[in-house]
Amino acid sequence: MEKNYLYISDSPDGWKNLAVDEWILDHTEAGNLTLYFYVNANAVIIGKNQNPWKECNLNAMRRDSVQLVRRISGGGAVYHDRGNLNFSFNVGKNRVDFDKTKQQEFILEILRDLGIPCEFSGRNDLLAGGRKFSGNAYCSRGTGRQHHGTLLISSDLSKLQNYLTVDPRKIQSKGVDSVRARVCNLCEFLPGLTVEQMEHLIPETFQKLYGDFEILSFSEKDLKEIGEYYLRHSSRDWILGNTPEFDYAIDCRLSFGGIQTLLKLKEGRILSCKTYTDANDVTIAQRIDGLLTGLPFNSFSMAAALSVAGDPSLAELAEYVSSLQL
């Protein structure tokens, strides 16, 4: 029998909240749905395949005690504080209602009931007044599928540029002047709106769209397992990883996101490579590394390998590699 669950975290710890998020995904049974909400205090959340040294101002983060957290999904880096409410839909593979549109409508319906004009736009964004207040990312594993995202309610947007290193090519390609100009808080449209008020509205809308639900509770065994997830999420290896020594970098911004592939060369061949990206496709970095490792270091062989993969994104990267004339 299908079951619906709701859980709202009371922890401000980004490592713990993302550990719980991953645990819920891994333990979502095939017919169930769990909706999870949490708030992180002063943290930068990076995508699974991002290079933190490139994406973040790590010195400023250390100075201001801003937590660095790596999520299991793709996409770009975001700043979280107590004015940012985060949601996560976790749906079993047998449920027919893992529908991005329906999940976006859950958020939009709450806001429209508050009188805030909002809409879904592009691949993953929710907009109010033409500006973004929510970004989304996706992950699948085992029997579970996950869609999680942010809701800027009363966040300190002035800090975005303190801790995030924005690629100038990204700004140029979007024809905008700054990150701040593209995002907004929902309290701009409803003065005084708080995270706590939004949390209060969630259960009623959840029941309206998905039916009856239970509050998710954790057994002692569950809490022990979550503790193990926490150890990994808070570990240096997971957060920072290891940026390898490299001899050549392929660094570009394409239609699907930024790509940085670091190549280690030996005797004219690619001995190893490591790809970082803010692409929403969480598998693309691993696929690029697999296709390029062992090849002769020249544009022809690399572009050919990327082209035959049958993926439009990799074909676009192949075209860029060809233009390098290596």
C-alpha positions as protocol buffer text, in pm:
chain_id: "A"
residue {
  index: 1
  type: MET
  ca { x: 0 y: 0 z: 0 }
}
residue {
  index: 2
  type: GLU
  ca { x: 128 y: 348 z: -89 }
}
residue {
  index: 3
  type: LYS
  ca { x: 219 y: 573 z: 203 }
}
residue {
  index: 4
  type: ASN
  ca { x: 299 y: 943 z: 232 }
}
residue {
  index: 5
  type: TYR
  ca { x: 534 y: 1085 z: 495 }
}
residue {
  index: 6
  type: LEU
  ca { x: 628 y: 1437 z: 602 }
}
residue {
  index: 7
  type: TYR
  ca { x: 936 y: 1536 z: 800 }
}
residue {
  index: 8
  type: ILE
  ca { x: 1051 y: 1886 z: 899 }
}
residue {
  index: 9
  type: SER
  ca { x: 1400 y: 1900 z: 1049 }
}
residue {
  index: 10
  type: ASP
  ca { x: 1474 y: 2109 z: 1357 }
}
residue {
  index: 11
  type: SER
  ca { x: 1852 y: 2103 z: 1297 }
}
residue {
  index: 12
  type: PRO
  ca { x: 2044 y: 2395 z: 1141 }
}
residue {
  index: 13
  type: ASP
  ca { x: 2343 y: 2168 z: 1061 }
}
residue {
  index: 14
  type: GLY
  ca { x: 2387 y: 2138 z: 683 }
}
residue {
  index: 15
  type: TRP
  ca { x: 2587 y: 1816 z: 707 }
}
residue {
  index: 16
  type: LYS
  ca { x: 2316 y: 1653 z: 917 }
}
residue {
  index: 17
  type: ASN
  ca { x: 2031 y: 1778 z: 701 }
}
residue {
  index: 18
  type: LEU
  ca { x: 2193 y: 1655 z: 380 }
}
residue {
  index: 19
  type: ALA
  ca { x: 2280 y: 1324 z: 549 }
}
residue {
  index: 20
  type: VAL
  ca { x: 1912 y: 1280 z: 639 }
}
residue {
  index: 21
  type: ASP
  ca { x: 1818 y: 1376 z: 283 }
}
residue {
  index: 22
  type: GLU
  ca { x: 2041 y: 1103 z: 139 }
}
residue {
  index: 23
  type: TRP
  ca { x: 1924 y: 848 z: 397 }
}
residue {
  index: 24
  type: ILE
  ca { x: 1560 y: 915 z: 308 }
}
residue {
  index: 25
  type: LEU
  ca { x: 1637 y: 865 z: -62 }
}
residue {
  index: 26
  type: ASP
  ca { x: 1812 y: 535 z: 6 }
}
residue {
  index: 27
  type: HIS
  ca { x: 1529 y: 412 z: 229 }
}
residue {
  index: 28
  type: THR
  ca { x: 1229 y: 522 z: 24 }
}
residue {
  index: 29
  type: GLU
  ca { x: 1026 y: 211 z: -50 }
}
residue {
  index: 30
  type: ALA
  ca { x: 898 y: 157 z: -402 }
}
residue {
  index: 31
  type: GLY
  ca { x: 541 y: 274 z: -332 }
}
residue {
  index: 32
  type: ASN
  ca { x: 606 y: 555 z: -86 }
}
residue {
  index: 33
  type: LEU
  ca { x: 660 y: 931 z: -92 }
}
residue {
  index: 34
  type: THR
  ca { x: 842 y: 1136 z: 170 }
}
residue {
  index: 35
  type: LEU
  ca { x: 842 y: 1516 z: 169 }
}
residue {
  index: 36
  type: TYR
  ca { x: 1126 y: 1661 z: 374 }
}
residue {
  index: 37
  type: PHE
  ca { x: 1192 y: 2023 z: 473 }
}
residue {
  index: 38
  type: TYR
  ca { x: 1499 y: 2170 z: 644 }
}
residue {
  index: 39
  type: VAL
  ca { x: 1683 y: 2497 z: 709 }
}
residue {
  index: 40
  type: ASN
  ca { x: 2063 y: 2527 z: 707 }
}
residue {
  index: 41
  type: ALA
  ca { x: 2239 y: 2802 z: 900 }
}
residue {
  index: 42
  type: ASN
  ca { x: 2511 y: 2985 z: 703 }
}
residue {
  index: 43
  type: ALA
  ca { x: 2628 y: 2727 z: 452 }
}
residue {
  index: 44
  type: VAL
  ca { x: 2735 y: 2699 z: 91 }
}
residue {
  index: 45
  type: ILE
  ca { x: 2595 y: 2389 z: -77 }
}
residue {
  index: 46
  type: ILE
  ca { x: 2784 y: 2265 z: -384 }
}
residue {
  index: 47
  type: GLY
  ca { x: 2682 y: 2005 z: -641 }
}
residue {
  index: 48
  type: LYS
  ca { x: 2828 y: 1655 z: -638 }
}
residue {
  index: 49
  type: ASN
  ca { x: 3070 y: 1724 z: -925 }
}
residue {
  index: 50
  type: GLN
  ca { x: 3183 y: 2077 z: -841 }
}
residue {
  index: 51
  type: ASN
  ca { x: 3534 y: 2191 z: -754 }
}
residue {
  index: 52
  type: PRO
  ca { x: 3502 y: 2392 z: -429 }
}
residue {
  index: 53
  type: TRP
  ca { x: 3828 y: 2580 z: -489 }
}
residue {
  index: 54
  type: LYS
  ca { x: 3681 y: 2717 z: -811 }
}
residue {
  index: 55
  type: GLU
  ca { x: 3322 y: 2773 z: -696 }
}
residue {
  index: 56
  type: CYS
  ca { x: 3370 y: 2918 z: -346 }
}
residue {
  index: 57
  type: ASN
  ca { x: 3568 y: 3179 z: -158 }
}
residue {
  index: 58
  type: LEU
  ca { x: 3695 y: 2929 z: 98 }
}
residue {
  index: 59
  type: ASN
  ca { x: 3898 y: 3187 z: 291 }
}
residue {
  index: 60
  type: ALA
  ca { x: 3594 y: 3408 z: 344 }
}
residue {
  index: 61
  type: MET
  ca { x: 3388 y: 3105 z: 445 }
}
residue {
  index: 62
  type: ARG
  ca { x: 3644 y: 2999 z: 705 }
}
residue {
  index: 63
  type: ARG
  ca { x: 3665 y: 3356 z: 835 }
}
residue {
  index: 64
  type: ASP
  ca { x: 3287 y: 3382 z: 877 }
}
residue {
  index: 65
  type: SER
  ca { x: 3226 y: 3022 z: 993 }
}
residue {
  index: 66
  type: VAL
  ca { x: 3022 y: 2935 z: 684 }
}
residue {
  index: 67
  type: GLN
  ca { x: 2977 y: 2561 z: 645 }
}
residue {
  index: 68
  type: LEU
  ca { x: 3076 y: 2393 z: 316 }
}
residue {
  index: 69
  type: VAL
  ca { x: 2835 y: 2113 z: 227 }
}
residue {
  index: 70
  type: ARG
  ca { x: 2836 y: 1886 z: -79 }
}
residue {
  index: 71
  type: ARG
  ca { x: 2506 y: 1734 z: -194 }
}
residue {
  index: 72
  type: ILE
  ca { x: 2457 y: 1411 z: -388 }
}
residue {
  index: 73
  type: SER
  ca { x: 2284 y: 1575 z: -686 }
}
residue {
  index: 74
  type: GLY
  ca { x: 2428 y: 1782 z: -969 }
}
residue {
  index: 75
  type: GLY
  ca { x: 2385 y: 2152 z: -1036 }
}
residue {
  index: 76
  type: GLY
  ca { x: 2555 y: 2463 z: -904 }
}
residue {
  index: 77
  type: ALA
  ca { x: 2656 y: 2619 z: -574 }
}
residue {
  index: 78
  type: VAL
  ca { x: 2404 y: 2803 z: -354 }
}
residue {
  index: 79
  type: TYR
  ca { x: 2420 y: 2997 z: -28 }
}
residue {
  index: 80
  type: HIS
  ca { x: 2188 y: 2894 z: 258 }
}
residue {
  index: 81
  type: ASP
  ca { x: 2095 y: 3075 z: 577 }
}
residue {
  index: 82
  type: ARG
  ca { x: 1799 y: 3072 z: 814 }
}
residue {
  index: 83
  type: GLY
  ca { x: 1591 y: 3266 z: 563 }
}
residue {
  index: 84
  type: ASN
  ca { x: 1613 y: 2983 z: 312 }
}
residue {
  index: 85
  type: LEU
  ca { x: 1368 y: 2690 z: 339 }
}
residue {
  index: 86
  type: ASN
  ca { x: 1474 y: 2374 z: 156 }
}
residue {
  index: 87
  type: PHE
  ca { x: 1249 y: 2093 z: 34 }
}
residue {
  index: 88
  type: SER
  ca { x: 1307 y: 1738 z: -86 }
}
residue {
  index: 89
  type: PHE
  ca { x: 1056 y: 1507 z: -257 }
}
residue {
  index: 90
  type: ASN
  ca { x: 1159 y: 1141 z: -231 }
}
residue {
  index: 91
  type: VAL
  ca { x: 941 y: 906 z: -431 }
}
residue {
  index: 92
  type: GLY
  ca { x: 956 y: 528 z: -480 }
}
residue {
  index: 93
  type: LYS
  ca { x: 996 y: 392 z: -832 }
}
residue {
  index: 94
  type: ASN
  ca { x: 645 y: 239 z: -834 }
}
residue {
  index: 95
  type: ARG
  ca { x: 473 y: 571 z: -768 }
}
residue {
  index: 96
  type: VAL
  ca { x: 326 y: 732 z: -1077 }
}
residue {
  index: 97
  type: ASP
  ca { x: 325 y: 1077 z: -918 }
}
residue {
  index: 98
  type: PHE
  ca { x: 698 y: 1154 z: -934 }
}
residue {
  index: 99
  type: ASP
  ca { x: 606 y: 1445 z: -1157 }
}
residue {
  index: 100
  type: LYS
  ca { x: 825 y: 1754 z: -1159 }
}
residue {
  index: 101
  type: THR
  ca { x: 530 y: 1967 z: -1263 }
}
residue {
  index: 102
  type: LYS
  ca { x: 314 y: 1840 z: -975 }
}
residue {
  index: 103
  type: GLN
  ca { x: 596 y: 1890 z: -727 }
}
residue {
  index: 104
  type: GLN
  ca { x: 654 y: 2243 z: -851 }
}
residue {
  index: 105
  type: GLU
  ca { x: 280 y: 2306 z: -828 }
}
residue {
  index: 106
  type: PHE
  ca { x: 292 y: 2207 z: -461 }
}
residue {
  index: 107
  type: ILE
  ca { x: 524 y: 2502 z: -397 }
}
residue {
  index: 108
  type: LEU
  ca { x: 343 y: 2739 z: -631 }
}
residue {
  index: 109
  type: GLU
  ca { x: 3 y: 2663 z: -478 }
}
residue {
  index: 110
  type: ILE
  ca { x: 123 y: 2759 z: -130 }
}
residue {
  index: 111
  type: LEU
  ca { x: 259 y: 3087 z: -263 }
}
residue {
  index: 112
  type: ARG
  ca { x: -43 y: 3169 z: -475 }
}
residue {
  index: 113
  type: ASP
  ca { x: -264 y: 3115 z: -171 }
}
residue {
  index: 114
  type: LEU
  ca { x: -52 y: 3383 z: -6 }
}
residue {
  index: 115
  type: GLY
  ca { x: -110 y: 3615 z: -301 }
}
residue {
  index: 116
  type: ILE
  ca { x: 244 y: 3590 z: -441 }
}
residue {
  index: 117
  type: PRO
  ca { x: 256 y: 3580 z: -825 }
}
residue {
  index: 118
  type: CYS
  ca { x: 489 y: 3300 z: -928 }
}
residue {
  index: 119
  type: GLU
  ca { x: 561 y: 3061 z: -1214 }
}
residue {
  index: 120
  type: PHE
  ca { x: 777 y: 2773 z: -1331 }
}
residue {
  index: 121
  type: SER
  ca { x: 1041 y: 2872 z: -1585 }
}
residue {
  index: 122
  type: GLY
  ca { x: 1318 y: 2707 z: -1782 }
}
residue {
  index: 123
  type: ARG
  ca { x: 1455 y: 2371 z: -1675 }
}
residue {
  index: 124
  type: ASN
  ca { x: 1454 y: 2396 z: -1298 }
}
residue {
  index: 125
  type: ASP
  ca { x: 1366 y: 2744 z: -1172 }
}
residue {
  index: 126
  type: LEU
  ca { x: 1070 y: 2902 z: -996 }
}
residue {
  index: 127
  type: LEU
  ca { x: 1025 y: 3274 z: -1052 }
}
residue {
  index: 128
  type: ALA
  ca { x: 840 y: 3558 z: -882 }
}
residue {
  index: 129
  type: GLY
  ca { x: 823 y: 3890 z: -1063 }
}
residue {
  index: 130
  type: GLY
  ca { x: 1058 y: 3750 z: -1326 }
}
residue {
  index: 131
  type: ARG
  ca { x: 1332 y: 3668 z: -1073 }
}
residue {
  index: 132
  type: LYS
  ca { x: 1440 y: 3334 z: -932 }
}
residue {
  index: 133
  type: PHE
  ca { x: 1349 y: 3230 z: -578 }
}
residue {
  index: 134
  type: SER
  ca { x: 1397 y: 2854 z: -615 }
}
residue {
  index: 135
  type: GLY
  ca { x: 1650 y: 2629 z: -786 }
}
residue {
  index: 136
  type: ASN
  ca { x: 1608 y: 2252 z: -814 }
}
residue {
  index: 137
  type: ALA
  ca { x: 1818 y: 1940 z: -861 }
}
residue {
  index: 138
  type: TYR
  ca { x: 1749 y: 1569 z: -904 }
}
residue {
  index: 139
  type: CYS
  ca { x: 1897 y: 1232 z: -811 }
}
residue {
  index: 140
  type: SER
  ca { x: 1796 y: 868 z: -855 }
}
residue {
  index: 141
  type: ARG
  ca { x: 1926 y: 571 z: -661 }
}
residue {
  index: 142
  type: GLY
  ca { x: 1792 y: 220 z: -598 }
}
residue {
  index: 143
  type: THR
  ca { x: 1414 y: 235 z: -560 }
}
residue {
  index: 144
  type: GLY
  ca { x: 1410 y: 609 z: -487 }
}
residue {
  index: 145
  type: ARG
  ca { x: 1398 y: 924 z: -695 }
}
residue {
  index: 146
  type: GLN
  ca { x: 1472 y: 1262 z: -541 }
}
residue {
  index: 147
  type: HIS
  ca { x: 1383 y: 1618 z: -635 }
}
residue {
  index: 148
  type: HIS
  ca { x: 1513 y: 1880 z: -395 }
}
residue {
  index: 149
  type: GLY
  ca { x: 1541 y: 2254 z: -402 }
}
residue {
  index: 150
  type: THR
  ca { x: 1553 y: 2587 z: -223 }
}
residue {
  index: 151
  type: LEU
  ca { x: 1300 y: 2856 z: -134 }
}
residue {
  index: 152
  type: LEU
  ca { x: 1443 y: 3203 z: -74 }
}
residue {
  index: 153
  type: ILE
  ca { x: 1209 y: 3358 z: 180 }
}
residue {
  index: 154
  type: SER
  ca { x: 1409 y: 3616 z: 375 }
}
residue {
  index: 155
  type: SER
  ca { x: 1770 y: 3522 z: 301 }
}
residue {
  index: 156
  type: ASP
  ca { x: 2055 y: 3773 z: 324 }
}
residue {
  index: 157
  type: LEU
  ca { x: 2120 y: 3799 z: -49 }
}
residue {
  index: 158
  type: SER
  ca { x: 2407 y: 4042 z: 3 }
}
residue {
  index: 159
  type: LYS
  ca { x: 2618 y: 3746 z: 114 }
}
residue {
  index: 160
  type: LEU
  ca { x: 2580 y: 3552 z: -211 }
}
residue {
  index: 161
  type: GLN
  ca { x: 2877 y: 3723 z: -371 }
}
residue {
  index: 162
  type: ASN
  ca { x: 3083 y: 3706 z: -51 }
}
residue {
  index: 163
  type: TYR
  ca { x: 3113 y: 3329 z: -67 }
}
residue {
  index: 164
  type: LEU
  ca { x: 3036 y: 3223 z: -425 }
}
residue {
  index: 165
  type: THR
  ca { x: 3283 y: 3271 z: -709 }
}
residue {
  index: 166
  type: VAL
  ca { x: 3071 y: 3342 z: -1013 }
}
residue {
  index: 167
  type: ASP
  ca { x: 3213 y: 3241 z: -1352 }
}
residue {
  index: 168
  type: PRO
  ca { x: 3216 y: 3561 z: -1564 }
}
residue {
  index: 169
  type: ARG
  ca { x: 3125 y: 3351 z: -1869 }
}
residue {
  index: 170
  type: LYS
  ca { x: 2804 y: 3241 z: -1695 }
}
residue {
  index: 171
  type: ILE
  ca { x: 2704 y: 3601 z: -1628 }
}
residue {
  index: 172
  type: GLN
  ca { x: 2791 y: 3702 z: -1984 }
}
residue {
  index: 173
  type: SER
  ca { x: 2599 y: 3413 z: -2142 }
}
residue {
  index: 174
  type: LYS
  ca { x: 2286 y: 3505 z: -1948 }
}
residue {
  index: 175
  type: GLY
  ca { x: 2312 y: 3875 z: -2026 }
}
residue {
  index: 176
  type: VAL
  ca { x: 2290 y: 3983 z: -1663 }
}
residue {
  index: 177
  type: ASP
  ca { x: 2502 y: 4205 z: -1442 }
}
residue {
  index: 178
  type: SER
  ca { x: 2513 y: 4002 z: -1123 }
}
residue {
  index: 179
  type: VAL
  ca { x: 2379 y: 3706 z: -933 }
}
residue {
  index: 180
  type: ARG
  ca { x: 2194 y: 3946 z: -701 }
}
residue {
  index: 181
  type: ALA
  ca { x: 1999 y: 4090 z: -995 }
}
residue {
  index: 182
  type: ARG
  ca { x: 1861 y: 3750 z: -1089 }
}
residue {
  index: 183
  type: VAL
  ca { x: 1729 y: 3630 z: -752 }
}
residue {
  index: 184
  type: CYS
  ca { x: 1472 y: 3751 z: -502 }
}
residue {
  index: 185
  type: ASN
  ca { x: 1324 y: 3681 z: -163 }
}
residue {
  index: 186
  type: LEU
  ca { x: 956 y: 3596 z: -134 }
}
residue {
  index: 187
  type: CYS
  ca { x: 924 y: 3848 z: 150 }
}
residue {
  index: 188
  type: GLU
  ca { x: 970 y: 4119 z: -114 }
}
residue {
  index: 189
  type: PHE
  ca { x: 621 y: 4027 z: -236 }
}
residue {
  index: 190
  type: LEU
  ca { x: 472 y: 3961 z: 108 }
}
residue {
  index: 191
  type: PRO
  ca { x: 651 y: 4173 z: 369 }
}
residue {
  index: 192
  type: GLY
  ca { x: 701 y: 3992 z: 696 }
}
residue {
  index: 193
  type: LEU
  ca { x: 683 y: 3643 z: 545 }
}
residue {
  index: 194
  type: THR
  ca { x: 895 y: 3399 z: 749 }
}
residue {
  index: 195
  type: VAL
  ca { x: 1023 y: 3045 z: 714 }
}
residue {
  index: 196
  type: GLU
  ca { x: 806 y: 2946 z: 1012 }
}
residue {
  index: 197
  type: GLN
  ca { x: 492 y: 3070 z: 835 }
}
residue {
  index: 198
  type: MET
  ca { x: 578 y: 2868 z: 526 }
}
residue {
  index: 199
  type: GLU
  ca { x: 638 y: 2557 z: 736 }
}
residue {
  index: 200
  type: HIS
  ca { x: 296 y: 2603 z: 896 }
}
residue {
  index: 201
  type: LEU
  ca { x: 127 y: 2599 z: 554 }
}
residue {
  index: 202
  type: ILE
  ca { x: 300 y: 2285 z: 427 }
}
residue {
  index: 203
  type: PRO
  ca { x: 88 y: 2007 z: 587 }
}
residue {
  index: 204
  type: GLU
  ca { x: -245 y: 2133 z: 455 }
}
residue {
  index: 205
  type: THR
  ca { x: -121 y: 2168 z: 99 }
}
residue {
  index: 206
  type: PHE
  ca { x: 59 y: 1832 z: 116 }
}
residue {
  index: 207
  type: GLN
  ca { x: -264 y: 1658 z: 215 }
}
residue {
  index: 208
  type: LYS
  ca { x: -460 y: 1846 z: -50 }
}
residue {
  index: 209
  type: LEU
  ca { x: -233 y: 1734 z: -334 }
}
residue {
  index: 210
  type: TYR
  ca { x: -114 y: 1393 z: -215 }
}
residue {
  index: 211
  type: GLY
  ca { x: -370 y: 1268 z: 37 }
}
residue {
  index: 212
  type: ASP
  ca { x: -328 y: 1151 z: 396 }
}
residue {
  index: 213
  type: PHE
  ca { x: 22 y: 1136 z: 539 }
}
residue {
  index: 214
  type: GLU
  ca { x: 216 y: 1035 z: 850 }
}
residue {
  index: 215
  type: ILE
  ca { x: 493 y: 1226 z: 1026 }
}
residue {
  index: 216
  type: LEU
  ca { x: 816 y: 1040 z: 957 }
}
residue {
  index: 217
  type: SER
  ca { x: 986 y: 906 z: 1270 }
}
residue {
  index: 218
  type: PHE
  ca { x: 1325 y: 736 z: 1309 }
}
residue {
  index: 219
  type: SER
  ca { x: 1404 y: 420 z: 1501 }
}
residue {
  index: 220
  type: GLU
  ca { x: 1727 y: 375 z: 1696 }
}
residue {
  index: 221
  type: LYS
  ca { x: 1859 y: 173 z: 1400 }
}
residue {
  index: 222
  type: ASP
  ca { x: 1765 y: 454 z: 1162 }
}
residue {
  index: 223
  type: LEU
  ca { x: 1941 y: 713 z: 1376 }
}
residue {
  index: 224
  type: LYS
  ca { x: 2255 y: 501 z: 1388 }
}
residue {
  index: 225
  type: GLU
  ca { x: 2254 y: 471 z: 1009 }
}
residue {
  index: 226
  type: ILE
  ca { x: 2197 y: 845 z: 971 }
}
residue {
  index: 227
  type: GLY
  ca { x: 2495 y: 899 z: 1198 }
}
residue {
  index: 228
  type: GLU
  ca { x: 2708 y: 700 z: 953 }
}
residue {
  index: 229
  type: TYR
  ca { x: 2581 y: 914 z: 665 }
}
residue {
  index: 230
  type: TYR
  ca { x: 2668 y: 1222 z: 872 }
}
residue {
  index: 231
  type: LEU
  ca { x: 3027 y: 1105 z: 918 }
}
residue {
  index: 232
  type: ARG
  ca { x: 3068 y: 1090 z: 541 }
}
residue {
  index: 233
  type: HIS
  ca { x: 2893 y: 1422 z: 472 }
}
residue {
  index: 234
  type: SER
  ca { x: 3112 y: 1597 z: 729 }
}
residue {
  index: 235
  type: SER
  ca { x: 3436 y: 1433 z: 611 }
}
residue {
  index: 236
  type: ARG
  ca { x: 3706 y: 1627 z: 428 }
}
residue {
  index: 237
  type: ASP
  ca { x: 3722 y: 1362 z: 155 }
}
residue {
  index: 238
  type: TRP
  ca { x: 3355 y: 1411 z: 65 }
}
residue {
  index: 239
  type: ILE
  ca { x: 3342 y: 1790 z: 109 }
}
residue {
  index: 240
  type: LEU
  ca { x: 3667 y: 1888 z: -59 }
}
residue {
  index: 241
  type: GLY
  ca { x: 3770 y: 1574 z: -241 }
}
residue {
  index: 242
  type: ASN
  ca { x: 4112 y: 1572 z: -395 }
}
residue {
  index: 243
  type: THR
  ca { x: 4192 y: 1815 z: -676 }
}
residue {
  index: 244
  type: PRO
  ca { x: 4459 y: 1624 z: -871 }
}
residue {
  index: 245
  type: GLU
  ca { x: 4778 y: 1763 z: -1018 }
}
residue {
  index: 246
  type: PHE
  ca { x: 4718 y: 1823 z: -1386 }
}
residue {
  index: 247
  type: ASP
  ca { x: 4903 y: 1912 z: -1703 }
}
residue {
  index: 248
  type: TYR
  ca { x: 4616 y: 2055 z: -1907 }
}
residue {
  index: 249
  type: ALA
  ca { x: 4270 y: 2191 z: -1829 }
}
residue {
  index: 250
  type: ILE
  ca { x: 3970 y: 2194 z: -2061 }
}
residue {
  index: 251
  type: ASP
  ca { x: 3759 y: 2475 z: -1916 }
}
residue {
  index: 252
  type: CYS
  ca { x: 3444 y: 2595 z: -2090 }
}
residue {
  index: 253
  type: ARG
  ca { x: 3080 y: 2692 z: -2041 }
}
residue {
  index: 254
  type: LEU
  ca { x: 2831 y: 2515 z: -2266 }
}
residue {
  index: 255
  type: SER
  ca { x: 2453 y: 2523 z: -2295 }
}
residue {
  index: 256
  type: PHE
  ca { x: 2407 y: 2262 z: -2019 }
}
residue {
  index: 257
  type: GLY
  ca { x: 2658 y: 2408 z: -1772 }
}
residue {
  index: 258
  type: GLY
  ca { x: 3023 y: 2471 z: -1697 }
}
residue {
  index: 259
  type: ILE
  ca { x: 3284 y: 2201 z: -1754 }
}
residue {
  index: 260
  type: GLN
  ca { x: 3637 y: 2183 z: -1614 }
}
residue {
  index: 261
  type: THR
  ca { x: 3831 y: 1867 z: -1704 }
}
residue {
  index: 262
  type: LEU
  ca { x: 4181 y: 1835 z: -1557 }
}
residue {
  index: 263
  type: LEU
  ca { x: 4408 y: 1604 z: -1760 }
}
residue {
  index: 264
  type: LYS
  ca { x: 4721 y: 1426 z: -1639 }
}
residue {
  index: 265
  type: LEU
  ca { x: 4939 y: 1336 z: -1935 }
}
residue {
  index: 266
  type: LYS
  ca { x: 5218 y: 1086 z: -1994 }
}
residue {
  index: 267
  type: GLU
  ca { x: 5400 y: 1021 z: -2322 }
}
residue {
  index: 268
  type: GLY
  ca { x: 5132 y: 1196 z: -2522 }
}
residue {
  index: 269
  type: ARG
  ca { x: 4840 y: 1004 z: -2373 }
}
residue {
  index: 270
  type: ILE
  ca { x: 4579 y: 1093 z: -2111 }
}
residue {
  index: 271
  type: LEU
  ca { x: 4689 y: 904 z: -1802 }
}
residue {
  index: 272
  type: SER
  ca { x: 4395 y: 1025 z: -1593 }
}
residue {
  index: 273
  type: CYS
  ca { x: 4133 y: 1296 z: -1585 }
}
residue {
  index: 274
  type: LYS
  ca { x: 3895 y: 1451 z: -1336 }
}
residue {
  index: 275
  type: THR
  ca { x: 3589 y: 1648 z: -1444 }
}
residue {
  index: 276
  type: TYR
  ca { x: 3407 y: 1911 z: -1240 }
}
residue {
  index: 277
  type: THR
  ca { x: 3074 y: 2054 z: -1354 }
}
residue {
  index: 278
  type: ASP
  ca { x: 2759 y: 2231 z: -1241 }
}
residue {
  index: 279
  type: ALA
  ca { x: 2550 y: 2037 z: -1494 }
}
residue {
  index: 280
  type: ASN
  ca { x: 2228 y: 1893 z: -1355 }
}
residue {
  index: 281
  type: ASP
  ca { x: 2315 y: 1553 z: -1505 }
}
residue {
  index: 282
  type: VAL
  ca { x: 2497 y: 1398 z: -1210 }
}
residue {
  index: 283
  type: THR
  ca { x: 2653 y: 1123 z: -1428 }
}
residue {
  index: 284
  type: ILE
  ca { x: 2813 y: 1339 z: -1694 }
}
residue {
  index: 285
  type: ALA
  ca { x: 3146 y: 1399 z: -1514 }
}
residue {
  index: 286
  type: GLN
  ca { x: 3208 y: 1027 z: -1467 }
}
residue {
  index: 287
  type: ARG
  ca { x: 3119 y: 957 z: -1830 }
}
residue {
  index: 288
  type: ILE
  ca { x: 3359 y: 1221 z: -1959 }
}
residue {
  index: 289
  type: ASP
  ca { x: 3641 y: 1083 z: -1746 }
}
residue {
  index: 290
  type: GLY
  ca { x: 3573 y: 729 z: -1869 }
}
residue {
  index: 291
  type: LEU
  ca { x: 3571 y: 832 z: -2235 }
}
residue {
  index: 292
  type: LEU
  ca { x: 3892 y: 1038 z: -2224 }
}
residue {
  index: 293
  type: THR
  ca { x: 4119 y: 831 z: -1999 }
}
residue {
  index: 294
  type: GLY
  ca { x: 4380 y: 642 z: -2203 }
}
residue {
  index: 295
  type: LEU
  ca { x: 4330 y: 837 z: -2526 }
}
residue {
  index: 296
  type: PRO
  ca { x: 4603 y: 1014 z: -2723 }
}
residue {
  index: 297
  type: PHE
  ca { x: 4615 y: 1378 z: -2620 }
}
residue {
  index: 298
  type: ASN
  ca { x: 4482 y: 1552 z: -2929 }
}
residue {
  index: 299
  type: SER
  ca { x: 4158 y: 1717 z: -3030 }
}
residue {
  index: 300
  type: PHE
  ca { x: 4073 y: 1458 z: -3294 }
}
residue {
  index: 301
  type: SER
  ca { x: 4082 y: 1151 z: -3068 }
}
residue {
  index: 302
  type: MET
  ca { x: 3909 y: 1324 z: -2776 }
}
residue {
  index: 303
  type: ALA
  ca { x: 3634 y: 1479 z: -2990 }
}
residue {
  index: 304
  type: ALA
  ca { x: 3577 y: 1147 z: -3166 }
}
residue {
  index: 305
  type: ALA
  ca { x: 3534 y: 959 z: -2837 }
}
residue {
  index: 306
  type: LEU
  ca { x: 3292 y: 1219 z: -2704 }
}
residue {
  index: 307
  type: SER
  ca { x: 3092 y: 1229 z: -3029 }
}
residue {
  index: 308
  type: VAL
  ca { x: 3026 y: 854 z: -3052 }
}
residue {
  index: 309
  type: ALA
  ca { x: 2874 y: 850 z: -2701 }
}
residue {
  index: 310
  type: GLY
  ca { x: 2537 y: 949 z: -2850 }
}
residue {
  index: 311
  type: ASP
  ca { x: 2475 y: 1225 z: -2596 }
}
residue {
  index: 312
  type: PRO
  ca { x: 2395 y: 1578 z: -2723 }
}
residue {
  index: 313
  type: SER
  ca { x: 2577 y: 1735 z: -2427 }
}
residue {
  index: 314
  type: LEU
  ca { x: 2892 y: 1534 z: -2497 }
}
residue {
  index: 315
  type: ALA
  ca { x: 2860 y: 1616 z: -2868 }
}
residue {
  index: 316
  type: GLU
  ca { x: 2861 y: 1984 z: -2773 }
}
residue {
  index: 317
  type: LEU
  ca { x: 3174 y: 1929 z: -2564 }
}
residue {
  index: 318
  type: ALA
  ca { x: 3329 y: 1742 z: -2858 }
}
residue {
  index: 319
  type: GLU
  ca { x: 3273 y: 2045 z: -3080 }
}
residue {
  index: 320
  type: TYR
  ca { x: 3447 y: 2266 z: -2826 }
}
residue {
  index: 321
  type: VAL
  ca { x: 3742 y: 2024 z: -2794 }
}
residue {
  index: 322
  type: SER
  ca { x: 3776 y: 2020 z: -3173 }
}
residue {
  index: 323
  type: SER
  ca { x: 3803 y: 2398 z: -3174 }
}
residue {
  index: 324
  type: LEU
  ca { x: 4106 y: 2381 z: -2942 }
}
residue {
  index: 325
  type: GLN
  ca { x: 4315 y: 2225 z: -3222 }
}
residue {
  index: 326
  type: LEU
  ca { x: 4537 y: 2036 z: -2981 }
}
